[in-house]
Amino acid sequence: MYSRLFIFSFSAFLGVQCASQAPAEKENPQRDTLCLTPAQRAGVVLRVGLLRRDTVRQQVRLVGRTVILAHAQGRVHSRVEGTIEEILVREGQYVQAGQPLFRIYSAAAVDLQRAYVEAFQRTRAAYRSLIQQESLMVGRLTSAAELSRARTEYRQAQAQLQAVASQLQLVGLHPDTTGRIQLLTLRAPLSGFVTRVSAALGEYVRPDKELAHIVNPSDLHADLYLSERELTWVRPGLPVRLQLPALPEIGELPSVVEYVAQVQDSGGSVLVAHVRVPPIPLRLFEGVPIHGYVEHITGTAFQVPATAIAYHGEKAYIFTAPDDSCFAPLPVRVTLLDTLALIEGEALREGLPYVQRGASFLGAALWQVAEE
């Protein structure tokens, strides 16, 4: 009787021990090893590689807008007061540099043209007088004083003529000796599109009045907005891949950061990385949304493909491969970065064989069997 009771007690104790060990194995699956038969190994697509520590490159997206610099914009003004007699341009029109845009009647310009004709006549008269005095001096029919006076008058007349001609050129008129009065012609300061015409026929305008605005979009740039944190590592010369969200068919446009600065925007002072937009087949103007993608080196870490990570509960694992048929889970701490995973762990080392692809299958096979 005592022997049967002892046997029963020993059997119950053994059962309790087995039952208590089963949950422990579930809580620590990293102690298990999954071995595949040759047939199983042939039917599973697994890729094994060596663990390597590499530079961590984080892709950062910078949001911005296109801008047109001051040298690619022109504003048309009259240099003297006057009345608009002709408008030779319309909004949206493409004009060439030097093309006539407005014709203006200006009393000041008319006075300058009359002054030039008078100065021209005085210069001719002084020149004839000088030639006459030089001829008389050959025959000793005049004095040296008279010849000197004629030369002085001629030089003074030439200086006055040149002064009036310079004034005419400054206001945009060419000297004319025929006596015809010309209207003042305002020309395009650069080639580009006329974005605004802010004058009307018969309007009296002054030099401070803007008559038209011209933009040349062929030299397009962009300002990418920065935060204070990005300001610590974004530098001139950093490669940038530009994308226009509204025009995905254009694709990526390569560029580099030209400079980093603080500029005034509609919302106040902002930090920007300035880049040049490469030529594209479309005409884009200022204010078009644009994205810039740059790489930020944050340090070094063990990098594996995201397919190398298997999960059991809330824990992450990679599978080491001691040989070609057996695989053991190893717990790691994971930071996902696009299609890569940055892993940390005490047992990780350079050159450790691990499963790059197929970790999910191994995890499902191992832990499902353990649970069963």
C-alpha positions as a printed Julia matrix, in Angstrom:
372×3 Matrix{Float64}:
  0.0     0.0     0.0
  2.77    2.35    0.92
  4.57    1.58   -2.35
  1.5     2.45   -4.44
  1.05    5.73   -2.58
  4.71    6.62   -3.15
  4.49    5.88   -6.85
  1.36    8.01   -7.21
  2.95   10.92   -5.35
  6.09   10.76   -7.53
  3.97   10.7   -10.7
  1.98   13.74   -9.61
  5.17   15.61   -8.7
  6.64   14.83  -12.15
  3.5    16.08  -13.85
  3.63   19.34  -11.95
  7.24   19.83  -12.94
  6.5    19.28  -16.65
  3.53   21.63  -16.55
  5.58   24.31  -14.83
  8.34   24.07  -17.42
  6.05   24.5   -20.44
  5.12   28.15  -19.73
  8.77   28.97  -19.15
  9.6    27.72  -22.63
  6.85   29.9   -24.09
  8.17   32.98  -22.29
 11.73   32.38  -23.5
 11.5    31.24  -27.12
 15.02   32.52  -27.78
 16.38   29.42  -26.07
 14.81   27.22  -28.75
 16.37   26.13  -31.99
 14.45   25.23  -35.11
 16.02   22.58  -37.33
 14.63   21.9   -40.8
 14.84   18.64  -42.66
 16.46   18.7   -46.11
 13.01   18.52  -47.7
 11.78   21.43  -45.6
 14.92   23.45  -46.3
 14.49   22.92  -50.05
 10.87   24.12  -49.92
 11.57   27.34  -47.98
 13.15   30.43  -49.52
 15.66   31.59  -46.94
 18.52   34.0   -47.46
 21.39   34.08  -45.01
 23.91   36.91  -44.69
 26.53   38.25  -42.31
 25.71   40.97  -39.81
 27.49   44.24  -40.54
 27.71   47.59  -38.75
 27.17   50.37  -41.26
 26.58   54.12  -41.46
 22.99   55.1   -40.73
 21.64   57.42  -43.43
 18.25   58.93  -42.68
 16.25   60.47  -45.52
 14.73   63.82  -44.55
 12.06   65.62  -46.55
 12.23   69.43  -46.66
  9.16   71.35  -47.8
  9.52   74.6   -49.7
  8.44   76.71  -52.66
  9.92   77.98  -55.88
 11.36   81.49  -56.0
 12.6    83.82  -58.73
 15.62   85.89  -57.76
 15.88   89.63  -58.19
 18.17   89.42  -61.23
 15.41   87.54  -63.1
 12.73   90.16  -62.39
 12.32   93.59  -63.95
 10.14   96.6   -63.21
  9.47   99.21  -65.88
  9.6   102.89  -64.83
  9.76  106.16  -66.68
 12.8   108.24  -65.75
 10.91  111.49  -66.33
  7.35  112.64  -65.8
  4.99  112.33  -68.72
  1.75  111.1   -70.24
  1.32  107.61  -71.66
  0.57  107.85  -75.36
  0.92  104.16  -76.37
  0.87  100.77  -74.6
  2.59   98.15  -76.75
  2.36   95.15  -74.41
 -0.24   93.1   -72.55
 -0.18   90.9   -69.47
  1.04   87.34  -70.07
  3.01   88.32  -73.17
  6.6    87.14  -73.58
  8.92   90.0   -74.48
 12.57   90.2   -75.49
 15.09   92.44  -73.77
 14.97   95.89  -75.4
 11.51   95.43  -76.89
  9.36   98.64  -76.81
  6.64   98.53  -74.14
  5.35  102.12  -73.69
  5.63  105.47  -75.45
  5.39  108.59  -73.32
  5.1   112.28  -74.09
  7.34  114.15  -71.66
  7.84  117.92  -71.59
 11.24  117.41  -69.96
 12.29  115.07  -72.78
 11.08  117.57  -75.39
 13.13  120.33  -73.73
 16.22  118.1   -73.75
 15.79  117.37  -77.46
 15.47  121.08  -78.26
 18.52  121.81  -76.14
 20.47  119.18  -78.03
 19.55  120.69  -81.43
 20.6   124.15  -80.23
 23.87  122.79  -78.8
 24.52  120.97  -82.05
 24.01  124.17  -84.07
 26.32  126.11  -81.75
 28.96  123.42  -82.09
 28.79  123.55  -85.89
 29.04  127.33  -85.84
 32.03  127.21  -83.47
 33.7   124.64  -85.68
 33.27  126.79  -88.81
 34.65  129.77  -86.92
 37.67  127.74  -85.81
 38.37  126.57  -89.38
 38.13  130.15  -90.61
 40.53  131.46  -87.96
 43.04  128.71  -88.72
 42.9   129.63  -92.45
 43.44  133.3   -91.65
 46.33  132.45  -89.35
 48.11  130.75  -92.26
 48.07  134.03  -94.17
 48.84  136.02  -91.0
 45.5   137.82  -91.36
 44.42  137.24  -87.75
 46.01  137.23  -84.31
 46.91  134.29  -82.11
 44.45  135.58  -79.5
 41.53  135.3   -81.93
 42.57  131.76  -82.87
 42.81  130.78  -79.2
 39.37  132.25  -78.5
 37.85  130.27  -81.42
 39.37  127.06  -80.12
 38.03  127.7   -76.61
 34.51  128.39  -77.9
 34.6   125.18  -79.94
 35.69  123.07  -76.93
 32.96  124.6   -74.78
 30.31  123.94  -77.43
 31.48  120.32  -77.72
 31.26  119.85  -73.94
 27.72  121.26  -73.82
 26.65  119.05  -76.71
 28.06  115.97  -75.01
 26.34  116.87  -71.72
 22.92  117.18  -73.36
 23.48  113.95  -75.32
 24.28  112.11  -72.08
 21.04  113.41  -70.49
 19.06  112.2   -73.48
 20.61  108.75  -73.25
 19.87  108.56  -69.52
 16.15  109.09  -70.09
 16.14  106.62  -73.0
 16.35  108.86  -76.08
 18.88  108.89  -78.88
 20.28  112.28  -79.93
 18.67  113.46  -83.17
 19.98  116.38  -85.2
 17.06  116.55  -87.61
 14.93  118.58  -85.24
 12.14  115.99  -85.0
 10.6   115.59  -81.54
 10.5   111.97  -80.39
  8.21  110.31  -77.88
 10.02  108.66  -74.99
 10.08  104.87  -75.55
 10.27  102.57  -72.51
 11.84   99.18  -73.29
 11.94   95.8   -71.56
 14.93   95.55  -69.21
 15.12   91.76  -69.68
 13.48   88.9   -71.56
 10.53   87.25  -69.83
  6.79   87.2   -69.23
  4.86   90.35  -68.42
  3.02   89.46  -65.23
  1.49   92.87  -64.6
  0.66   96.07  -66.51
 -0.34   98.82  -64.1
 -0.83  101.83  -66.36
 -3.51  103.18  -68.66
 -3.56  105.3   -71.81
 -3.45  109.0   -71.07
 -2.27  108.46  -67.5
  0.24  110.98  -66.17
  3.08  109.04  -64.56
  6.09  109.92  -62.42
  9.41  108.04  -62.0
  8.19  106.28  -58.85
  5.23  104.72  -60.69
  5.71  101.06  -61.76
  4.24  100.57  -65.21
  4.91   96.85  -65.75
  6.5    93.84  -64.08
  8.5    91.24  -66.04
  9.63   87.8   -64.79
 12.11   85.44  -66.44
 11.31   81.92  -65.12
 14.12   80.18  -66.99
 16.42   80.62  -63.97
 14.2    79.06  -61.29
 15.29   78.55  -57.68
 13.67   77.2   -54.52
 13.76   77.86  -50.78
 13.44   74.74  -48.6
 12.33   75.53  -45.05
 14.54   74.35  -42.18
 14.05   73.84  -38.47
 16.69   74.71  -35.88
 17.6    71.01  -35.58
 18.13   70.64  -39.33
 20.2    73.81  -39.34
 22.92   71.95  -37.39
 23.74   69.57  -40.26
 22.4    71.07  -43.52
 25.39   72.66  -45.24
 26.16   74.26  -48.65
 27.06   71.6   -51.2
 24.72   68.97  -49.68
 23.06   66.94  -52.51
 19.28   67.38  -52.8
 16.7    65.46  -54.82
 13.84   67.79  -55.76
 10.26   66.75  -56.5
  7.23   68.78  -57.58
  4.19   67.19  -55.84
  1.78   68.6   -58.42
  3.88   67.3   -61.34
  4.94   63.72  -60.52
  5.61   62.97  -64.19
  8.7    65.2   -64.08
 10.38   62.86  -61.6
 13.34   63.73  -59.4
 15.56   66.72  -60.16
 19.13   66.65  -58.81
 20.52   69.76  -57.17
 22.7    70.94  -54.27
 22.28   73.41  -51.42
 23.76   76.73  -52.56
 23.5    78.52  -49.21
 21.66   78.46  -45.88
 20.19   81.74  -44.69
 17.42   83.53  -42.87
 14.97   85.29  -45.18
 11.8    87.28  -44.82
  8.63   85.46  -45.85
  4.94   86.3   -45.66
  4.92   84.66  -42.21
  8.04   86.46  -40.95
 11.66   85.37  -40.71
 12.33   81.76  -41.72
 15.41   79.56  -42.12
 15.87   78.21  -45.65
 18.22   76.08  -47.68
 18.44   77.72  -51.09
 18.77   75.48  -54.18
 18.63   75.95  -57.94
 15.93   74.06  -59.84
 17.35   72.33  -62.95
 15.76   73.28  -66.3
 12.45   71.52  -66.99
 10.19   71.56  -70.08
  7.46   73.52  -68.27
  7.26   77.2   -67.35
  7.01   77.47  -63.58
  6.72   80.69  -61.62
  7.18   81.75  -58.03
  5.31   80.04  -55.2
  4.98   76.48  -56.6
  5.23   73.86  -53.78
  8.4    71.77  -53.98
  9.94   69.03  -51.83
 13.63   68.37  -51.29
 15.01   65.04  -50.05
 18.39   64.98  -48.32
 20.33   62.28  -46.45
 21.33   62.8   -42.84
 24.11   60.64  -41.36
 23.14   59.94  -37.74
 25.9    57.46  -36.78
 26.6    53.73  -37.16
 24.48   50.71  -36.24
 23.75   47.11  -37.2
 21.42   47.33  -40.18
 19.28   44.46  -41.45
 16.38   44.27  -43.91
 12.95   44.61  -42.37
 12.28   41.04  -43.57
 14.92   39.82  -41.08
 12.77   40.76  -38.09
 10.33   38.27  -36.52
  7.96   39.13  -33.68
  6.73   37.01  -30.79
  4.3    38.92  -28.67
  5.81   42.36  -28.12
  9.4    41.2   -28.57
 11.48   41.3   -31.74
 14.01   38.7   -32.85
 16.43   37.89  -35.62
 17.36   34.31  -36.44
 20.99   33.35  -36.31
 22.16   30.56  -38.58
 24.84   28.42  -36.91
 24.57   26.03  -39.85
 22.49   25.66  -42.99
 19.65   23.71  -41.38
 19.26   24.99  -37.8
 18.21   28.49  -36.78
 18.05   30.13  -33.34
 16.11   33.29  -32.4
 18.05   36.16  -30.85
 16.23   39.02  -29.07
 16.95   42.52  -30.36
 15.73   46.1   -29.98
 14.47   47.43  -33.31
 14.15   50.87  -34.88
 12.47   50.73  -38.28
 13.85   53.03  -40.99
 11.95   52.65  -44.28
 12.82   49.15  -45.57
 15.68   48.74  -43.11
 15.75   47.95  -39.41
 18.38   49.21  -36.99
 18.94   46.59  -34.3
 20.66   46.57  -30.92
 21.44   43.67  -28.64
 24.08   42.37  -26.24
 24.81   39.25  -28.31
 25.19   41.04  -31.65
 28.62   41.02  -33.24
 30.23   41.8   -36.58
 30.05   38.89  -39.04
 27.3    36.97  -37.22
 25.36   34.77  -39.71
 21.65   35.64  -39.68
 18.56   35.11  -41.8
 17.98   38.12  -44.03
 14.77   36.85  -45.59
 12.3    34.32  -44.2
 12.43   35.23  -40.5
  8.64   35.44  -40.28
  8.3    31.87  -41.54
 10.86   30.57  -39.05
  9.18   32.45  -36.21
  5.75   31.11  -37.1
  7.06   27.55  -37.4
  9.05   27.69  -34.16
  6.6    29.39  -31.85
  3.49   27.68  -33.24
  5.1    24.3   -32.53
  6.11   25.48  -29.07
  2.57   26.61  -28.29
  1.13   23.32  -29.51
